[in-house]
């Protein structure tokens, strides 16, 4: 008699910015698909709220890890805890990001510039650097970065620091594909247009409800993430531009 084959554990996604917006939608989409999910964000209460939105039967597959990804040491500690809890990471989705109302060249404070670069660019770098050894060892894995159309073309609407950080994120993903293909790893940058999330409240003049109604929803971008990750490992979506109709 052949020994019974035990089912392999479900795959694992690590999602930053999981306490709201696109990150929350991504975490819930992966949980609905049967994945185990490490939810990462700065606020433990926001992460708990995301977990509470998942069906009760699936909550045991979720775990929250409060972490400021702009802090290198904190990311090292968080990544170690995620790997200790789940044993692996199959997909990393960076949805963390921020902006500032005072965003033009004429008024951007230096402190705000550094804060944006820390959250939008240095944070993803810290996470990738921490995850690469374990993912290389497994010989498979997908990195997905929620970028912005501002990461392809600058606009006054986005602001100088946001544009600079998103252009840097574009290069970070491209460098992963250039260097890590031999290790079975792939990276995708998703460049959304306007999405109806809380980040809009940081615009100098937040858009009115009628403008928000015409924008994409976080779950639309989560569907793009799922496409990039669920694609057969032999293929990669390197860049995906998605806009409202």
C-alpha positions in Angstrom: 0.0 0.0 0.0 1.3 3.4 -1.0 1.7 5.9 1.9 -1.0 8.6 2.0 0.2 11.8 0.4 -0.4 14.7 2.7 -1.6 17.9 1.0 1.1 20.5 0.7 0.5 23.7 2.7 -1.3 26.5 0.9 1.0 29.2 -0.5 1.8 32.4 1.4 1.5 36.1 0.4 3.1 38.9 2.4 1.1 42.1 1.7 2.3 45.5 2.9 -0.2 48.4 3.4 -2.8 45.7 4.3 -4.6 47.9 6.8 -6.5 49.8 4.2 -7.2 50.5 0.5 -5.5 48.4 -2.1 -3.4 46.4 0.4 -6.6 45.4 2.3 -8.3 44.4 -1.0 -5.3 42.3 -2.0 -5.0 40.5 1.3 -8.7 39.7 1.3 -8.5 38.5 -2.3 -5.7 36.1 -1.6 -7.4 34.8 1.5 -10.5 34.1 -0.6 -8.3 32.2 -3.0 -7.2 29.9 -0.2 -3.8 31.5 0.4 -2.2 32.1 3.8 -1.6 35.8 4.2 0.9 37.9 6.3 -0.7 41.3 6.7 1.8 44.1 7.2 1.2 47.7 8.2 2.0 50.4 10.7 -1.2 50.2 12.7 -2.2 47.0 14.5 -5.8 48.1 14.8 -6.1 48.6 11.0 -4.7 45.2 10.3 -7.1 43.7 12.8 -10.0 45.4 11.0 -8.8 43.8 7.7 -8.7 40.3 9.3 -12.2 40.9 10.7 -13.5 41.4 7.2 -12.4 37.9 6.1 -14.9 35.1 6.4 -14.6 33.4 9.8 -13.5 30.1 8.3 -10.5 31.8 6.6 -9.2 34.0 9.4 -7.0 31.3 10.8 -4.9 31.6 7.6 -4.2 35.3 8.3 -1.7 36.8 10.6 -1.0 40.5 11.3 2.5 41.9 11.7 2.6 45.6 12.7 5.7 47.1 11.1 7.0 50.4 9.6 8.6 49.1 6.5 10.7 52.3 6.3 12.6 51.0 9.3 15.2 48.5 8.1 15.7 46.7 11.5 11.9 46.4 11.9 11.6 44.8 8.5 14.3 42.3 9.3 12.5 41.4 12.5 9.1 41.2 10.7 10.3 39.1 7.9 11.9 36.6 10.3 8.6 36.4 12.2 6.6 35.8 9.0 9.0 33.0 7.9 8.9 31.5 11.4 5.1 31.5 11.3 4.5 30.3 7.7 7.8 28.7 6.7 7.8 30.4 3.3 6.7 33.4 1.2 5.5 32.7 -2.3 4.4 36.3 -3.2 5.3 39.7 -1.9 2.8 42.5 -2.7 3.9 46.0 -1.8 0.8 48.2 -1.5 2.2 50.5 1.2 2.6 54.1 0.2 1.8 57.7 1.1 1.8 61.3 -0.2 1.5 64.8 1.3 -0.8 67.7 0.6 2.2 70.1 0.3 3.8 68.3 -2.7 5.0 70.8 -5.3 8.6 71.9 -5.8 7.7 75.3 -4.3 6.3 74.0 -1.0 7.4 70.4 -0.3 9.1 70.2 3.2 12.3 68.4 3.3 10.9 66.1 6.1 8.0 65.2 4.0 10.3 64.3 1.0 12.2 61.9 3.2 9.1 60.4 4.7 7.7 59.7 1.2 10.9 58.2 0.0 11.1 56.0 3.1 7.6 54.7 2.8 7.3 54.4 -1.0 10.8 53.3 -2.1 13.1 52.4 0.8 10.4 50.3 2.5 9.9 48.0 -0.6 13.7 47.8 -0.9 14.0 46.7 2.7 11.3 44.0 2.3 12.7 42.6 -1.0 16.2 42.5 0.4 15.0 40.6 3.5 12.9 38.1 1.5 15.3 37.3 -1.3 17.4 34.7 0.4 14.4 32.5 1.3 12.8 33.0 -2.0 15.9 32.2 -4.0 16.4 29.1 -1.9 12.9 27.8 -3.0 13.6 28.8 -6.6 10.2 30.4 -7.2 8.3 33.5 -6.2 6.6 36.7 -7.4 7.1 40.3 -6.4 4.3 42.7 -7.1 4.6 46.5 -6.6 1.6 48.8 -6.6 3.1 51.7 -8.4 1.2 54.5 -10.0 0.9 56.0 -13.5 3.1 58.7 -11.9 5.8 56.1 -12.0 5.7 56.3 -15.8 5.1 60.0 -16.4 5.4 62.9 -14.0 2.5 65.1 -13.3 1.9 68.1 -11.0 -1.0 66.3 -9.5 1.2 63.6 -8.0 4.0 65.9 -6.7 7.7 65.7 -6.9 8.5 63.3 -4.0 5.7 60.9 -5.0 6.9 60.9 -8.6 10.5 60.4 -7.7 9.6 57.5 -5.3 7.4 55.8 -7.9 10.0 56.1 -10.7 12.5 54.5 -8.3 10.0 51.7 -7.6 9.8 51.1 -11.4 13.5 50.7 -11.5 13.6 48.4 -8.5 11.1 46.0 -10.1 13.0 46.1 -13.4 16.2 45.3 -11.6 14.6 42.3 -10.0 13.6 40.9 -13.3 17.0 41.6 -14.8 19.0 39.9 -12.0 16.7 37.3 -10.5 15.3 35.4 -13.5 18.0 32.7 -13.1 16.7 32.1 -9.6 13.1 31.5 -10.8 11.9 34.9 -9.4 9.8 37.4 -11.2 8.5 41.0 -10.6 5.5 43.0 -11.8 4.9 46.7 -11.5 1.2 47.7 -11.6 0.6 51.3 -12.7 -2.9 52.3 -11.7 -4.6 55.5 -12.5 -7.0 57.1 -10.0 -8.3 54.7 -7.3 -10.9 55.7 -4.7 -8.9 55.2 -1.5 -8.1 57.3 1.6 -4.9 58.4 -0.1 -7.0 60.9 -2.1 -7.6 62.8 1.2 -4.0 63.8 1.1 -4.4 65.8 -2.1 -4.3 69.6 -1.7 -8.0 69.5 -2.7 -9.5 66.1 -2.2 -11.8 65.1 -5.1 -15.6 65.3 -4.6 -17.8 62.2 -4.4 -18.9 62.5 -8.0 -15.3 62.3 -9.2 -14.5 59.4 -6.9 -17.5 57.5 -8.3 -15.7 57.4 -11.7 -12.5 56.0 -10.3 -11.3 52.4 -9.9 -11.9 50.5 -6.7 -9.2 48.8 -4.6 -10.6 45.4 -5.6 -10.0 46.2 -9.3 -6.3 46.6 -8.6 -6.4 43.4 -6.4 -7.7 41.5 -9.5 -4.6 42.7 -11.4 -2.3 41.5 -8.6 -4.0 38.1 -8.6 -3.5 37.9 -12.4 0.3 38.6 -12.0 0.7 36.1 -9.2 -1.6 33.3 -10.6 0.0 33.4 -14.0 2.0 30.2 -14.7 5.5 30.5 -13.3 6.9 30.2 -16.9 5.6 33.7 -17.7 5.8 37.2 -16.2 3.8 40.3 -16.5 6.5 42.9 -16.1 4.4 46.0 -16.2 0.7 46.6 -16.2 -1.0 50.0 -16.8 -4.6 50.1 -15.7 -6.9 53.1 -15.7 -10.5 54.0 -15.1 -12.7 54.0 -18.2 
